[in-house]
Amino acid sequence: MDYWAEKLRYILGWLITGTRGGAMRAKIIMALKDSPMNANQLANLLRVDYRTIRHHLEVLEKNRIVISVGEKYSVTYFLTPEMVENYAVFEEIWKKFREKKKRK
């Protein structure tokens, strides 16, 4: 596995399983894989408060999982090229997270 994939595994492990809000961040990642969106579109799709979405997007952007294009209200979010390339790493972490939740 290459350097970025290992780094991504660590970052995603922490963002999804190691912190509160991991499930919401995972849902945002999955939604953005299907199509780039702005924060309002994500809030409507996931039926969550806009400020909650903005918070999670900031966390994901700071950790280089998503990138933003545009300004103010026209900002659109995309998965980073590294995230797209290594999406299987995310899927593996998300699967383990869901299985762990089922056992509780």
Contacts in CASP RR format, 6 or more apart in sequence:
PFRMAT RR
TARGET T0000
AUTHOR 0000-0000-0000
METHOD contacts of the structure
MODEL  1
MDYWAEKLRYILGWLITGTRGGAMRAKIIMALKDSPMNANQLANLLRVDY
RTIRHHLEVLEKNRIVISVGEKYSVTYFLTPEMVENYAVFEEIWKKFREK
KKRK
1 9 0 8 1.000
4 82 0 8 1.000
4 85 0 8 1.000
4 86 0 8 1.000
5 86 0 8 1.000
5 89 0 8 1.000
8 82 0 8 1.000
8 83 0 8 1.000
8 86 0 8 1.000
8 89 0 8 1.000
8 90 0 8 1.000
9 89 0 8 1.000
9 93 0 8 1.000
11 63 0 8 1.000
11 64 0 8 1.000
11 65 0 8 1.000
12 65 0 8 1.000
12 89 0 8 1.000
12 90 0 8 1.000
12 93 0 8 1.000
13 93 0 8 1.000
15 22 0 8 1.000
15 25 0 8 1.000
15 59 0 8 1.000
15 60 0 8 1.000
15 63 0 8 1.000
15 65 0 8 1.000
16 22 0 8 1.000
16 23 0 8 1.000
16 25 0 8 1.000
16 26 0 8 1.000
16 90 0 8 1.000
16 93 0 8 1.000
16 94 0 8 1.000
16 97 0 8 1.000
17 93 0 8 1.000
17 96 0 8 1.000
17 97 0 8 1.000
17 100 0 8 1.000
21 56 0 8 1.000
22 97 0 8 1.000
23 97 0 8 1.000
24 46 0 8 1.000
24 48 0 8 1.000
24 52 0 8 1.000
24 56 0 8 1.000
25 56 0 8 1.000
25 59 0 8 1.000
25 60 0 8 1.000
26 90 0 8 1.000
26 94 0 8 1.000
26 97 0 8 1.000
27 46 0 8 1.000
28 42 0 8 1.000
28 46 0 8 1.000
28 53 0 8 1.000
28 56 0 8 1.000
28 57 0 8 1.000
28 60 0 8 1.000
28 66 0 8 1.000
29 60 0 8 1.000
29 65 0 8 1.000
29 66 0 8 1.000
29 79 0 8 1.000
29 83 0 8 1.000
29 90 0 8 1.000
30 94 0 8 1.000
31 37 0 8 1.000
31 42 0 8 1.000
31 45 0 8 1.000
31 46 0 8 1.000
32 42 0 8 1.000
32 66 0 8 1.000
32 77 0 8 1.000
32 78 0 8 1.000
32 79 0 8 1.000
33 79 0 8 1.000
33 84 0 8 1.000
33 87 0 8 1.000
36 76 0 8 1.000
36 77 0 8 1.000
36 78 0 8 1.000
37 45 0 8 1.000
37 76 0 8 1.000
37 77 0 8 1.000
38 73 0 8 1.000
38 74 0 8 1.000
38 75 0 8 1.000
38 76 0 8 1.000
38 77 0 8 1.000
39 50 0 8 1.000
39 53 0 8 1.000
39 54 0 8 1.000
39 57 0 8 1.000
39 75 0 8 1.000
39 77 0 8 1.000
40 50 0 8 1.000
42 48 0 8 1.000
42 53 0 8 1.000
42 57 0 8 1.000
42 77 0 8 1.000
43 49 0 8 1.000
43 50 0 8 1.000
43 52 0 8 1.000
43 53 0 8 1.000
46 53 0 8 1.000
57 66 0 8 1.000
57 68 0 8 1.000
57 77 0 8 1.000
60 66 0 8 1.000
61 67 0 8 1.000
61 68 0 8 1.000
61 77 0 8 1.000
64 80 0 8 1.000
64 82 0 8 1.000
64 83 0 8 1.000
65 79 0 8 1.000
65 80 0 8 1.000
65 83 0 8 1.000
66 77 0 8 1.000
66 78 0 8 1.000
66 79 0 8 1.000
66 80 0 8 1.000
66 83 0 8 1.000
67 77 0 8 1.000
67 78 0 8 1.000
67 79 0 8 1.000
67 80 0 8 1.000
68 75 0 8 1.000
68 76 0 8 1.000
68 77 0 8 1.000
68 78 0 8 1.000
69 75 0 8 1.000
69 76 0 8 1.000
69 78 0 8 1.000
70 76 0 8 1.000
79 87 0 8 1.000
83 90 0 8 1.000
END
